[in-house]
Amino acid sequence: MAYEHLSLVKEEHIATVTFNRPEKANALNFAHLAEIEDVALSFRDDADTRVVIFAGAGKHFCSGADLTDPGHEYAGPMVLRRRKNRIGERAIAALLGIDQVTIAAWQGAAMGGGACITTACDFRIGTDNCFMQYPEIDIGVNLQWKSLPLITHLAGPARAKRLVAGGERVHAPTLLDWGILDQLVDLDQLSQAATEMANLYVGKPPMAVQMIKRSVNMIVGALDQSIMHMDYEQHMLASSTEDRNEAVSAYMNKSSPTFTGN
């Protein structure tokens, strides 16, 4: 399949998926998310690929949702709106469902949905200029895509709250210290470092690696779905508040919001 917003290259048991909207800092529109879901699902029947590297073209890995995408303005029946807006959740679920080892090769921003993608990978290699931020709180909503457990597993509950409830922007040295990054490299070494890590797992027996990966993920994430099954409904509730309107207005006008709890 030919993709519009990403590229897929396979070589010597390693597949590299590159997000290819550099002019938008690889922001995620609905079509891009659908392609991420599709490419992730394509590895189910791929016995040759043993490692999948996710990378971003240009200066940033992924800056999160593309708020200029007309898909965000869909105003049909609520039941259809809910199904349409679950595309991000489905994309993350597809990434988590990849049996092969997954590596995020991360430069610049990983924000919102981009941060969710990095945490859905098995490993993260970052550059000196990489940073993570969940800006959803600053526009008055919760984190969706069933991704809150992923950052909590990686960083621990207190740091997850700092990131998601506090909206803190966290840079490379702290990301490494918190265990979110597995390796920190210079920008010009990112591709080589990702390939070297990939080759480590290419050289291991693939069936055993994949069974171990799935078992570890089940151990740490056994309760994730039962806890997060209502995150979109929570989003709809948060989106209907006065504080949400205040947050969006302040964001658009570059002013300081005043929240009332309503």
Contacts in CASP RR format, 6 or more apart in sequence:
PFRMAT RR
TARGET T0000
AUTHOR 0000-0000-0000
METHOD contacts of the structure
MODEL  1
MAYEHLSLVKEEHIATVTFNRPEKANALNFAHLAEIEDVALSFRDDADTR
VVIFAGAGKHFCSGADLTDPGHEYAGPMVLRRRKNRIGERAIAALLGIDQ
VTIAAWQGAAMGGGACITTACDFRIGTDNCFMQYPEIDIGVNLQWKSLPL
ITHLAGPARAKRLVAGGERVHAPTLLDWGILDQLVDLDQLSQAATEMANL
YVGKPPMAVQMIKRSVNMIVGALDQSIMHMDYEQHMLASSTEDRNEAVSA
YMNKSSPTFTGN
1 38 0 8 1.000
1 42 0 8 1.000
3 20 0 8 1.000
3 35 0 8 1.000
3 38 0 8 1.000
3 39 0 8 1.000
4 31 0 8 1.000
4 35 0 8 1.000
5 19 0 8 1.000
5 20 0 8 1.000
5 21 0 8 1.000
5 29 0 8 1.000
5 31 0 8 1.000
5 32 0 8 1.000
5 35 0 8 1.000
6 17 0 8 1.000
6 18 0 8 1.000
6 19 0 8 1.000
6 20 0 8 1.000
6 32 0 8 1.000
6 35 0 8 1.000
6 36 0 8 1.000
6 39 0 8 1.000
7 17 0 8 1.000
7 18 0 8 1.000
7 20 0 8 1.000
8 15 0 8 1.000
8 16 0 8 1.000
8 17 0 8 1.000
8 39 0 8 1.000
9 15 0 8 1.000
9 16 0 8 1.000
9 18 0 8 1.000
10 16 0 8 1.000
10 48 0 8 1.000
10 49 0 8 1.000
12 202 0 8 1.000
13 48 0 8 1.000
13 49 0 8 1.000
13 50 0 8 1.000
13 51 0 8 1.000
13 202 0 8 1.000
14 49 0 8 1.000
14 50 0 8 1.000
14 51 0 8 1.000
14 52 0 8 1.000
14 53 0 8 1.000
14 195 0 8 1.000
14 198 0 8 1.000
14 199 0 8 1.000
14 202 0 8 1.000
15 43 0 8 1.000
15 46 0 8 1.000
15 49 0 8 1.000
15 51 0 8 1.000
15 52 0 8 1.000
15 53 0 8 1.000
15 100 0 8 1.000
16 52 0 8 1.000
16 53 0 8 1.000
16 55 0 8 1.000
17 36 0 8 1.000
17 39 0 8 1.000
17 52 0 8 1.000
17 53 0 8 1.000
17 54 0 8 1.000
17 55 0 8 1.000
18 54 0 8 1.000
18 55 0 8 1.000
18 56 0 8 1.000
18 57 0 8 1.000
19 26 0 8 1.000
19 32 0 8 1.000
19 54 0 8 1.000
19 55 0 8 1.000
19 56 0 8 1.000
19 57 0 8 1.000
19 61 0 8 1.000
19 62 0 8 1.000
20 26 0 8 1.000
20 56 0 8 1.000
20 57 0 8 1.000
21 27 0 8 1.000
21 32 0 8 1.000
21 57 0 8 1.000
22 56 0 8 1.000
22 57 0 8 1.000
22 58 0 8 1.000
22 59 0 8 1.000
22 60 0 8 1.000
24 63 0 8 1.000
24 66 0 8 1.000
25 59 0 8 1.000
25 60 0 8 1.000
25 62 0 8 1.000
25 63 0 8 1.000
25 109 0 8 1.000
26 56 0 8 1.000
26 57 0 8 1.000
26 58 0 8 1.000
26 60 0 8 1.000
26 61 0 8 1.000
26 62 0 8 1.000
26 63 0 8 1.000
26 64 0 8 1.000
27 62 0 8 1.000
27 63 0 8 1.000
27 64 0 8 1.000
27 65 0 8 1.000
27 66 0 8 1.000
27 67 0 8 1.000
28 36 0 8 1.000
28 62 0 8 1.000
28 64 0 8 1.000
28 65 0 8 1.000
28 66 0 8 1.000
28 88 0 8 1.000
28 113 0 8 1.000
28 114 0 8 1.000
29 66 0 8 1.000
29 69 0 8 1.000
29 71 0 8 1.000
30 69 0 8 1.000
30 71 0 8 1.000
30 84 0 8 1.000
30 87 0 8 1.000
32 66 0 8 1.000
33 87 0 8 1.000
33 88 0 8 1.000
33 90 0 8 1.000
33 91 0 8 1.000
34 87 0 8 1.000
34 91 0 8 1.000
36 91 0 8 1.000
36 94 0 8 1.000
36 95 0 8 1.000
36 117 0 8 1.000
37 87 0 8 1.000
37 88 0 8 1.000
37 90 0 8 1.000
37 91 0 8 1.000
37 94 0 8 1.000
40 91 0 8 1.000
40 94 0 8 1.000
40 95 0 8 1.000
40 97 0 8 1.000
40 98 0 8 1.000
41 94 0 8 1.000
43 49 0 8 1.000
43 52 0 8 1.000
43 98 0 8 1.000
43 99 0 8 1.000
43 100 0 8 1.000
44 99 0 8 1.000
46 100 0 8 1.000
49 100 0 8 1.000
50 100 0 8 1.000
50 101 0 8 1.000
50 201 0 8 1.000
50 202 0 8 1.000
50 203 0 8 1.000
50 206 0 8 1.000
50 209 0 8 1.000
51 100 0 8 1.000
51 101 0 8 1.000
51 102 0 8 1.000
51 103 0 8 1.000
51 198 0 8 1.000
51 201 0 8 1.000
51 202 0 8 1.000
52 98 0 8 1.000
52 100 0 8 1.000
52 101 0 8 1.000
52 102 0 8 1.000
52 103 0 8 1.000
53 102 0 8 1.000
53 103 0 8 1.000
53 104 0 8 1.000
53 105 0 8 1.000
53 194 0 8 1.000
53 195 0 8 1.000
53 198 0 8 1.000
54 102 0 8 1.000
54 103 0 8 1.000
54 104 0 8 1.000
54 105 0 8 1.000
54 117 0 8 1.000
54 121 0 8 1.000
55 61 0 8 1.000
55 104 0 8 1.000
55 105 0 8 1.000
55 190 0 8 1.000
55 191 0 8 1.000
55 194 0 8 1.000
56 62 0 8 1.000
56 105 0 8 1.000
56 107 0 8 1.000
58 107 0 8 1.000
59 107 0 8 1.000
59 108 0 8 1.000
60 107 0 8 1.000
60 108 0 8 1.000
60 109 0 8 1.000
60 110 0 8 1.000
61 104 0 8 1.000
61 105 0 8 1.000
61 106 0 8 1.000
61 107 0 8 1.000
61 108 0 8 1.000
61 109 0 8 1.000
61 110 0 8 1.000
61 114 0 8 1.000
61 117 0 8 1.000
61 118 0 8 1.000
61 130 0 8 1.000
62 109 0 8 1.000
62 110 0 8 1.000
62 111 0 8 1.000
62 113 0 8 1.000
62 114 0 8 1.000
62 117 0 8 1.000
63 109 0 8 1.000
63 111 0 8 1.000
63 114 0 8 1.000
64 109 0 8 1.000
64 111 0 8 1.000
64 112 0 8 1.000
64 113 0 8 1.000
64 114 0 8 1.000
64 115 0 8 1.000
65 72 0 8 1.000
65 112 0 8 1.000
65 113 0 8 1.000
71 84 0 8 1.000
74 80 0 8 1.000
74 81 0 8 1.000
74 84 0 8 1.000
74 85 0 8 1.000
75 81 0 8 1.000
78 236 0 8 1.000
82 232 0 8 1.000
82 236 0 8 1.000
85 232 0 8 1.000
86 232 0 8 1.000
88 113 0 8 1.000
88 144 0 8 1.000
88 145 0 8 1.000
89 144 0 8 1.000
89 145 0 8 1.000
89 146 0 8 1.000
89 231 0 8 1.000
89 232 0 8 1.000
91 117 0 8 1.000
91 145 0 8 1.000
92 116 0 8 1.000
92 117 0 8 1.000
92 120 0 8 1.000
92 145 0 8 1.000
92 146 0 8 1.000
92 147 0 8 1.000
93 146 0 8 1.000
95 102 0 8 1.000
95 117 0 8 1.000
95 120 0 8 1.000
95 121 0 8 1.000
96 120 0 8 1.000
96 217 0 8 1.000
99 210 0 8 1.000
99 213 0 8 1.000
99 214 0 8 1.000
100 206 0 8 1.000
100 210 0 8 1.000
101 122 0 8 1.000
101 123 0 8 1.000
101 198 0 8 1.000
101 201 0 8 1.000
101 209 0 8 1.000
101 213 0 8 1.000
102 120 0 8 1.000
102 121 0 8 1.000
102 122 0 8 1.000
102 123 0 8 1.000
103 121 0 8 1.000
103 122 0 8 1.000
103 123 0 8 1.000
103 124 0 8 1.000
103 125 0 8 1.000
103 194 0 8 1.000
103 197 0 8 1.000
103 198 0 8 1.000
104 110 0 8 1.000
104 117 0 8 1.000
104 118 0 8 1.000
104 121 0 8 1.000
104 123 0 8 1.000
104 124 0 8 1.000
104 125 0 8 1.000
104 126 0 8 1.000
105 125 0 8 1.000
105 126 0 8 1.000
105 190 0 8 1.000
105 191 0 8 1.000
105 193 0 8 1.000
105 194 0 8 1.000
106 118 0 8 1.000
106 124 0 8 1.000
106 125 0 8 1.000
106 126 0 8 1.000
106 127 0 8 1.000
106 130 0 8 1.000
106 181 0 8 1.000
106 190 0 8 1.000
107 126 0 8 1.000
107 127 0 8 1.000
107 129 0 8 1.000
107 130 0 8 1.000
107 187 0 8 1.000
107 190 0 8 1.000
108 127 0 8 1.000
108 129 0 8 1.000
108 130 0 8 1.000
108 131 0 8 1.000
109 130 0 8 1.000
109 131 0 8 1.000
109 133 0 8 1.000
110 117 0 8 1.000
110 118 0 8 1.000
110 130 0 8 1.000
110 131 0 8 1.000
110 132 0 8 1.000
110 133 0 8 1.000
111 132 0 8 1.000
111 133 0 8 1.000
111 134 0 8 1.000
111 135 0 8 1.000
112 133 0 8 1.000
112 134 0 8 1.000
112 135 0 8 1.000
112 136 0 8 1.000
112 143 0 8 1.000
113 145 0 8 1.000
113 147 0 8 1.000
115 132 0 8 1.000
115 133 0 8 1.000
115 134 0 8 1.000
115 147 0 8 1.000
115 151 0 8 1.000
116 143 0 8 1.000
116 145 0 8 1.000
116 147 0 8 1.000
116 150 0 8 1.000
118 124 0 8 1.000
118 132 0 8 1.000
118 180 0 8 1.000
119 147 0 8 1.000
119 150 0 8 1.000
119 151 0 8 1.000
119 154 0 8 1.000
119 180 0 8 1.000
120 147 0 8 1.000
120 150 0 8 1.000
122 213 0 8 1.000
123 182 0 8 1.000
123 183 0 8 1.000
123 197 0 8 1.000
124 180 0 8 1.000
124 181 0 8 1.000
124 182 0 8 1.000
124 183 0 8 1.000
125 181 0 8 1.000
125 182 0 8 1.000
125 183 0 8 1.000
125 184 0 8 1.000
125 185 0 8 1.000
125 190 0 8 1.000
125 193 0 8 1.000
125 194 0 8 1.000
125 197 0 8 1.000
126 172 0 8 1.000
126 175 0 8 1.000
126 181 0 8 1.000
126 183 0 8 1.000
126 184 0 8 1.000
126 185 0 8 1.000
126 190 0 8 1.000
127 172 0 8 1.000
127 184 0 8 1.000
127 185 0 8 1.000
127 186 0 8 1.000
127 187 0 8 1.000
127 190 0 8 1.000
128 172 0 8 1.000
128 184 0 8 1.000
128 185 0 8 1.000
128 186 0 8 1.000
128 187 0 8 1.000
129 172 0 8 1.000
129 187 0 8 1.000
130 171 0 8 1.000
130 172 0 8 1.000
130 175 0 8 1.000
130 181 0 8 1.000
131 169 0 8 1.000
131 170 0 8 1.000
131 171 0 8 1.000
131 172 0 8 1.000
131 175 0 8 1.000
132 163 0 8 1.000
132 169 0 8 1.000
132 170 0 8 1.000
132 175 0 8 1.000
132 180 0 8 1.000
133 163 0 8 1.000
133 167 0 8 1.000
133 168 0 8 1.000
133 169 0 8 1.000
133 170 0 8 1.000
134 143 0 8 1.000
134 151 0 8 1.000
134 163 0 8 1.000
134 164 0 8 1.000
134 167 0 8 1.000
135 167 0 8 1.000
136 142 0 8 1.000
136 143 0 8 1.000
136 144 0 8 1.000
136 164 0 8 1.000
137 164 0 8 1.000
137 165 0 8 1.000
137 166 0 8 1.000
137 167 0 8 1.000
138 167 0 8 1.000
138 247 0 8 1.000
138 251 0 8 1.000
139 244 0 8 1.000
139 247 0 8 1.000
139 248 0 8 1.000
139 251 0 8 1.000
140 238 0 8 1.000
140 241 0 8 1.000
140 243 0 8 1.000
140 244 0 8 1.000
140 247 0 8 1.000
140 248 0 8 1.000
141 235 0 8 1.000
141 238 0 8 1.000
141 239 0 8 1.000
141 244 0 8 1.000
142 231 0 8 1.000
142 234 0 8 1.000
142 235 0 8 1.000
142 238 0 8 1.000
143 164 0 8 1.000
143 231 0 8 1.000
144 231 0 8 1.000
144 232 0 8 1.000
144 235 0 8 1.000
145 231 0 8 1.000
146 224 0 8 1.000
146 225 0 8 1.000
146 228 0 8 1.000
146 229 0 8 1.000
146 231 0 8 1.000
148 160 0 8 1.000
148 164 0 8 1.000
148 228 0 8 1.000
148 231 0 8 1.000
149 221 0 8 1.000
149 223 0 8 1.000
149 224 0 8 1.000
149 227 0 8 1.000
149 228 0 8 1.000
151 160 0 8 1.000
151 163 0 8 1.000
151 164 0 8 1.000
151 180 0 8 1.000
152 160 0 8 1.000
153 220 0 8 1.000
153 221 0 8 1.000
154 178 0 8 1.000
154 179 0 8 1.000
154 180 0 8 1.000
155 163 0 8 1.000
155 178 0 8 1.000
155 179 0 8 1.000
155 180 0 8 1.000
159 178 0 8 1.000
162 168 0 8 1.000
162 170 0 8 1.000
163 170 0 8 1.000
170 178 0 8 1.000
170 180 0 8 1.000
172 181 0 8 1.000
172 184 0 8 1.000
173 184 0 8 1.000
175 181 0 8 1.000
175 184 0 8 1.000
176 183 0 8 1.000
176 184 0 8 1.000
183 193 0 8 1.000
183 197 0 8 1.000
185 193 0 8 1.000
201 209 0 8 1.000
238 244 0 8 1.000
241 261 0 8 1.000
241 262 0 8 1.000
242 260 0 8 1.000
242 261 0 8 1.000
242 262 0 8 1.000
243 257 0 8 1.000
243 259 0 8 1.000
243 260 0 8 1.000
243 261 0 8 1.000
243 262 0 8 1.000
246 257 0 8 1.000
246 258 0 8 1.000
246 259 0 8 1.000
246 260 0 8 1.000
247 257 0 8 1.000
247 259 0 8 1.000
249 255 0 8 1.000
249 257 0 8 1.000
250 256 0 8 1.000
250 257 0 8 1.000
251 257 0 8 1.000
END
